[in-house]
Amino acid sequence: MDDRKNIIDGNLNCPLPITNYDRVTMAHGGGGKLSQQLFQQMFLAQFGNEYLDAQHDGAMFTLEGKRFAFSTDSYVVSPIFFPGGNIGELAINGTVNDLAMCGAKPMYLSVAFIIEEGLLMEDLWKIILSMQAAAKNAGVLLITGDTKVVDRGKGDKIFINTSGVGIIEPGIDIHPKRAMAGDKIIISGSIAEHGVAIMSVREGLEFDSPIKSDCAALNDLVRTMLDVSKNIHVLRDPTRGGVASVLNEIAGQAKVGIIIEETSIPITEPVEGACEILGLDPLYIANEGKLIAFVAPVDAEKVLMKMKSHPLGKDAVIFGEVVAEHPGVVVMESSIKGKRIVDMITGEQLPRIC
């Protein structure tokens, strides 16, 4: 007992990691450099273990000879209703996608609600119905949960946490550290739609062509990809921090270089125009229904064609490649063959995007 007390006291007396901030900022939750520093210096430093150290979208473990993935996420998006979805279906699809990015078949979810006093019952009911529909569409069951209510002014309408468990079939080995030189990098469709949809509501902007969130469950798309090839080395959904942050994370973990082609990055004209108006870089804007796949070159075209046959992958393209040069660095090549480094964002373009 004394030993345990000494350990606890020792942990409590550990000096605060060196940081330029004395308080948490919104940028610490943006998925960029500050998010990574917060995780690395504070959370991983204290909780690190073989599962957490993998820094995947979910933890992968073996139990009684079977492989599972487990993931959790919290959703604080504002506003709670947005073009193309709401916080409820975002919560279901987000955790389903995190499991799918581990190569798992999502099976069971938990859900916890933190509800602010004064939330309209009609709004809560709409959220619940959308979650039920999203779970049915993704083929998962909500099997446990919790509800808390906080005082008016102590929350922001509603926050939702979802956790999920899925099973990983034999022969599937998807991990950020498996990216290797020669891999082709595929994205399943146009980027930045979710973030721009959220921002358009916040700013009261109207565009000639309505911009909707791409919120969707990707597990069926992943299943069709794995049906044609197990040579998929990495899967990630570029949510907070967007495509740029995800690519930087993978390059750093796998210690490889990445080159992407600017002209191959899919983006719709309305989204591109909105980004110009708002002064935002689409590479750093969150997506909620897109995935990035690192595929061995021998199977890349085969996987791409299969993706194009699926509604959620019909606009998929190969937009980059893994290289042995400049490990840990992402480089973008322009149409005139100019090159620039695509770094991880430091600040926060769009807070509370998911």
C-alpha positions as CSV (number, residue, x, y, z in Angstrom):
1,M,0.0,0.0,0.0
2,D,2.9,2.3,0.9
3,D,4.6,1.6,-2.5
4,R,1.4,2.4,-4.3
5,K,1.1,5.7,-2.4
6,N,4.6,6.6,-3.2
7,I,4.1,5.9,-6.9
8,I,0.9,8.0,-6.9
9,D,2.7,10.8,-5.1
10,G,5.6,10.6,-7.5
11,N,3.3,10.9,-10.5
12,L,1.4,13.9,-9.0
13,N,4.7,15.6,-8.4
14,C,6.0,15.2,-11.9
15,P,7.0,18.6,-13.4
16,L,4.7,20.1,-16.0
17,P,6.1,19.4,-19.5
18,I,7.8,22.3,-21.2
19,T,5.1,24.3,-23.1
20,N,4.5,27.8,-24.4
21,Y,1.0,27.8,-23.1
22,D,-0.2,28.0,-19.5
23,R,-3.8,27.2,-20.5
24,V,-5.4,24.9,-23.0
25,T,-6.5,26.7,-26.2
26,M,-9.0,25.8,-29.0
27,A,-6.0,25.0,-31.2
28,H,-5.1,22.1,-28.9
29,G,-8.2,20.4,-30.2
30,G,-7.7,21.1,-33.8
31,G,-5.8,18.0,-34.9
32,G,-2.6,19.9,-35.8
33,K,0.8,20.4,-34.1
34,L,-0.6,21.6,-30.8
35,S,-3.0,18.6,-30.6
36,Q,-0.1,16.3,-31.2
37,Q,2.1,18.0,-28.6
38,L,-0.7,17.8,-26.0
39,F,-1.1,14.1,-26.7
40,Q,2.6,13.3,-26.8
41,Q,3.8,15.3,-23.9
42,M,0.9,14.9,-21.5
43,F,-1.3,11.9,-22.2
44,L,1.0,9.5,-24.0
45,A,3.8,10.3,-21.5
46,Q,1.6,9.1,-18.6
47,F,-0.6,6.5,-20.1
48,G,1.7,5.0,-22.8
49,N,1.5,1.3,-23.5
50,E,1.8,-1.0,-26.5
51,Y,-1.7,-0.3,-27.6
52,L,-1.8,3.5,-27.1
53,D,1.8,3.9,-28.5
54,A,0.5,2.7,-31.9
55,Q,-1.4,6.0,-32.3
56,H,-3.9,4.4,-34.6
57,D,-7.6,5.4,-35.0
58,G,-8.3,2.6,-32.5
59,A,-6.6,0.1,-30.3
60,M,-6.1,-3.3,-31.8
61,F,-5.8,-6.4,-29.6
62,T,-6.1,-10.1,-29.5
63,L,-8.6,-11.9,-27.3
64,E,-8.9,-15.7,-27.3
65,G,-7.3,-16.0,-30.7
66,K,-9.5,-13.3,-32.3
67,R,-8.4,-9.8,-33.2
68,F,-10.5,-6.8,-32.3
69,A,-10.4,-3.0,-32.7
70,F,-11.7,-0.7,-30.0
71,S,-12.2,3.1,-30.5
72,T,-13.8,6.1,-28.7
73,D,-14.5,9.6,-29.7
74,S,-16.4,12.7,-28.5
75,Y,-18.4,15.1,-30.6
76,V,-18.9,18.7,-29.8
77,V,-19.7,20.2,-33.2
78,S,-21.3,23.5,-33.4
79,P,-24.0,24.0,-34.7
80,I,-25.5,20.6,-33.8
81,F,-27.6,20.6,-37.0
82,F,-25.8,21.4,-40.3
83,P,-26.3,20.8,-44.1
84,G,-26.0,17.1,-44.6
85,G,-26.2,15.9,-41.1
86,N,-26.3,16.5,-37.3
87,I,-24.2,15.7,-34.3
88,G,-26.0,12.4,-33.8
89,E,-25.2,10.7,-37.1
90,L,-21.8,12.3,-37.0
91,A,-21.1,10.5,-33.7
92,I,-22.2,7.1,-35.1
93,N,-20.4,7.4,-38.4
94,G,-17.3,8.8,-36.8
95,T,-16.7,5.8,-34.5
96,V,-17.7,3.4,-37.2
97,N,-15.1,5.0,-39.5
98,D,-12.4,4.8,-36.8
99,L,-13.0,1.1,-36.5
100,A,-13.0,0.7,-40.3
101,M,-9.7,2.5,-40.5
102,C,-8.3,-0.3,-38.4
103,G,-9.5,-2.8,-41.0
104,A,-12.2,-4.0,-38.6
105,K,-15.8,-4.8,-39.1
106,P,-17.7,-2.5,-36.7
107,M,-20.1,-4.5,-34.5
108,Y,-21.2,-2.8,-31.2
109,L,-21.3,0.8,-30.0
110,S,-21.9,2.6,-26.7
111,V,-23.2,6.1,-26.6
112,A,-23.1,8.7,-23.8
113,F,-25.0,12.0,-23.9
114,I,-24.1,15.2,-22.0
115,I,-27.2,17.4,-22.4
116,E,-27.5,21.0,-21.4
117,E,-30.6,22.0,-19.5
118,G,-33.0,23.7,-21.9
119,L,-32.3,21.6,-25.0
120,L,-35.5,21.3,-27.0
121,M,-37.0,17.8,-26.7
122,E,-37.8,18.0,-30.4
123,D,-34.1,18.5,-31.2
124,L,-33.1,15.6,-29.0
125,W,-35.6,13.4,-30.6
126,K,-34.3,14.3,-34.1
127,I,-30.8,13.5,-33.0
128,I,-31.8,10.1,-31.5
129,L,-33.7,9.2,-34.7
130,S,-30.8,10.1,-36.9
131,M,-28.5,8.0,-34.7
132,Q,-30.8,5.0,-35.0
133,A,-30.9,5.4,-38.8
134,A,-27.1,5.8,-39.0
135,A,-26.5,2.7,-36.8
136,K,-28.9,0.6,-38.9
137,N,-27.2,1.8,-42.1
138,A,-23.7,0.9,-40.8
139,G,-24.9,-2.5,-39.5
140,V,-24.0,-1.8,-35.9
141,L,-25.9,-2.1,-32.6
142,L,-26.0,0.4,-29.8
143,I,-25.8,-1.9,-26.8
144,T,-25.0,0.4,-23.8
145,G,-24.9,4.1,-22.9
146,D,-25.3,6.9,-20.4
147,T,-27.1,10.2,-20.0
148,K,-26.1,13.3,-18.0
149,V,-27.7,16.7,-17.8
150,V,-25.7,19.8,-16.9
151,D,-27.0,23.2,-15.8
152,R,-28.0,25.8,-18.3
153,G,-25.0,27.6,-19.5
154,K,-22.6,24.8,-18.4
155,G,-22.6,23.0,-21.8
156,D,-23.5,23.8,-25.4
157,K,-26.8,22.1,-26.1
158,I,-25.4,18.5,-26.4
159,F,-22.1,16.7,-26.4
160,I,-22.0,13.0,-27.5
161,N,-19.4,10.3,-26.9
162,T,-19.4,7.0,-28.8
163,S,-17.2,4.0,-28.3
164,G,-17.1,1.0,-30.5
165,V,-15.8,-2.6,-30.9
166,G,-15.1,-4.4,-34.2
167,I,-13.6,-7.6,-35.3
168,I,-10.5,-7.8,-37.6
169,E,-10.5,-10.7,-40.1
170,P,-7.4,-12.8,-40.6
171,G,-4.9,-11.6,-43.1
172,I,-5.7,-7.9,-42.5
173,D,-2.8,-5.8,-41.2
174,I,-3.5,-2.1,-41.4
175,H,-1.3,0.3,-39.4
176,P,0.1,3.8,-39.8
177,K,3.7,2.4,-39.5
178,R,3.1,0.1,-42.5
179,A,3.4,2.9,-45.1
180,M,6.4,2.0,-47.3
181,A,8.2,3.4,-50.3
182,G,6.3,2.8,-53.5
183,D,2.8,2.8,-51.9
184,K,0.2,4.7,-53.9
185,I,-2.0,7.1,-51.9
186,I,-5.7,7.1,-52.8
187,I,-8.4,9.4,-51.5
188,S,-12.0,8.4,-51.9
189,G,-13.4,11.7,-53.1
190,S,-13.6,15.5,-52.8
191,I,-12.1,17.1,-49.7
192,A,-13.2,19.8,-47.2
193,E,-16.9,19.4,-47.7
194,H,-17.7,18.9,-44.0
195,G,-15.7,21.8,-42.7
196,V,-17.0,24.2,-45.3
197,A,-20.6,23.1,-44.7
198,I,-20.2,23.9,-40.9
199,M,-18.5,27.2,-41.6
200,S,-21.2,28.3,-44.1
201,V,-23.8,27.9,-41.3
202,R,-21.8,29.7,-38.7
203,E,-21.1,32.6,-41.0
204,G,-24.6,32.7,-42.6
205,L,-23.1,32.2,-46.0
206,E,-25.2,31.1,-49.0
207,F,-23.6,29.7,-52.2
208,D,-25.0,29.2,-55.7
209,S,-24.5,25.4,-55.2
210,P,-25.4,24.3,-51.6
211,I,-22.4,22.7,-49.8
212,K,-23.3,19.7,-47.6
213,S,-21.3,17.7,-45.2
214,D,-19.9,14.4,-46.5
215,C,-20.8,12.7,-43.2
216,A,-21.1,9.0,-44.0
217,A,-20.1,5.5,-42.7
218,L,-17.2,4.1,-44.6
219,N,-17.1,0.5,-43.4
220,D,-18.9,-0.9,-46.4
221,L,-16.4,0.9,-48.7
222,V,-13.5,-0.5,-46.8
223,R,-15.0,-4.0,-47.0
224,T,-15.2,-3.8,-50.8
225,M,-11.6,-2.6,-50.9
226,L,-10.4,-5.5,-48.7
227,D,-12.4,-8.0,-50.8
228,V,-10.1,-7.3,-53.8
229,S,-6.8,-6.8,-51.9
230,K,-5.2,-7.3,-48.5
231,N,-2.2,-5.2,-49.7
232,I,-3.8,-2.1,-48.1
233,H,-1.1,-0.9,-45.7
234,V,-2.7,2.1,-44.1
235,L,-6.2,3.6,-43.9
236,R,-7.2,6.9,-42.3
237,D,-10.1,9.2,-42.4
238,P,-8.9,12.8,-42.6
239,T,-11.1,14.4,-40.0
240,R,-9.7,17.1,-37.6
241,G,-6.7,18.7,-39.3
242,G,-7.7,17.4,-42.7
243,V,-5.6,15.6,-45.3
244,A,-2.4,17.5,-44.5
245,S,-2.4,16.6,-40.8
246,V,-3.1,12.9,-41.5
247,L,-0.4,12.6,-44.1
248,N,2.1,14.3,-41.8
249,E,1.2,11.9,-38.9
250,I,1.7,8.8,-41.1
251,A,4.9,10.1,-42.6
252,G,6.2,10.7,-39.1
253,Q,5.1,7.4,-37.7
254,A,6.3,5.3,-40.7
255,K,9.5,7.4,-41.2
256,V,8.8,7.8,-44.9
257,G,8.5,10.7,-47.3
258,I,5.3,11.5,-49.1
259,I,4.7,13.4,-52.3
260,I,1.3,14.5,-53.4
261,E,0.2,16.1,-56.7
262,E,-1.7,19.4,-56.3
263,T,-3.6,18.9,-59.6
264,S,-4.8,15.4,-58.5
265,I,-6.4,16.5,-55.2
266,P,-10.2,16.3,-55.7
267,I,-12.1,19.4,-54.7
268,T,-15.4,20.7,-56.0
269,E,-15.7,24.2,-57.4
270,P,-18.2,25.4,-54.7
271,V,-15.9,24.2,-51.9
272,E,-12.8,25.7,-53.6
273,G,-14.6,29.0,-54.0
274,A,-15.8,29.1,-50.5
275,C,-12.3,28.4,-49.2
276,E,-11.0,31.3,-51.2
277,I,-13.7,33.6,-49.7
278,L,-13.1,32.4,-46.2
279,G,-9.3,32.4,-46.5
280,L,-9.0,28.7,-45.7
281,D,-6.7,26.0,-47.0
282,P,-8.8,22.9,-48.0
283,L,-5.9,20.6,-47.1
284,Y,-6.4,21.4,-43.4
285,I,-10.2,21.2,-43.4
286,A,-12.0,18.3,-41.8
287,N,-13.8,15.6,-43.7
288,E,-16.3,13.1,-42.3
289,G,-17.0,10.8,-45.1
290,K,-13.6,10.3,-46.9
291,L,-10.7,8.0,-46.5
292,I,-7.1,7.9,-47.5
293,A,-5.6,4.5,-48.4
294,F,-1.9,3.6,-48.8
295,V,-1.8,0.6,-51.2
296,A,1.0,-1.5,-52.5
297,P,1.6,-0.5,-56.1
298,V,0.9,-4.0,-57.5
299,D,-2.8,-3.6,-56.3
300,A,-3.3,0.1,-56.4
301,E,-5.2,0.3,-59.7
302,K,-7.3,-2.7,-58.7
303,V,-8.3,-1.2,-55.4
304,L,-9.0,2.2,-57.1
305,M,-11.3,0.6,-59.7
306,K,-13.2,-1.2,-56.9
307,M,-13.6,2.0,-55.0
308,K,-15.0,3.8,-58.0
309,S,-17.8,1.1,-58.2
310,H,-19.0,2.1,-54.7
311,P,-21.2,5.2,-54.2
312,L,-18.8,6.6,-51.5
313,G,-15.7,6.0,-53.7
314,K,-16.9,7.0,-57.2
315,D,-14.6,10.1,-57.3
316,A,-11.6,8.3,-55.8
317,V,-8.2,9.1,-57.3
318,I,-4.5,8.4,-56.7
319,F,-3.1,11.7,-55.6
320,G,0.3,10.8,-54.1
321,E,3.1,8.3,-53.4
322,V,5.3,7.2,-50.6
323,V,9.0,7.7,-51.2
324,A,12.2,6.9,-49.3
325,E,13.5,10.4,-49.5
326,H,12.8,13.2,-46.9
327,P,11.4,10.9,-44.2
328,G,8.7,12.5,-42.1
329,V,8.1,15.2,-44.6
330,V,5.1,15.8,-46.9
331,V,5.8,17.6,-50.2
332,M,3.3,18.9,-52.7
333,E,4.2,19.1,-56.4
334,S,2.4,21.8,-58.4
335,S,1.3,21.7,-62.1
336,I,4.5,23.4,-63.1
337,K,6.6,20.9,-61.0
338,G,7.3,23.4,-58.2
339,K,7.5,21.8,-54.8
340,R,6.6,23.0,-51.3
341,I,6.5,21.4,-47.9
342,V,3.0,20.7,-46.6
343,D,3.5,21.0,-42.8
344,M,1.1,20.1,-40.0
345,I,-1.0,23.2,-39.1
346,T,0.0,25.0,-35.9
347,G,-3.2,26.9,-35.1
348,E,-6.9,26.2,-35.6
349,Q,-8.7,26.9,-38.8
350,L,-12.1,25.7,-37.7
351,P,-12.8,24.9,-34.0
352,R,-15.4,22.4,-32.9
353,I,-15.8,20.9,-36.4
354,C,-16.7,17.4,-35.1
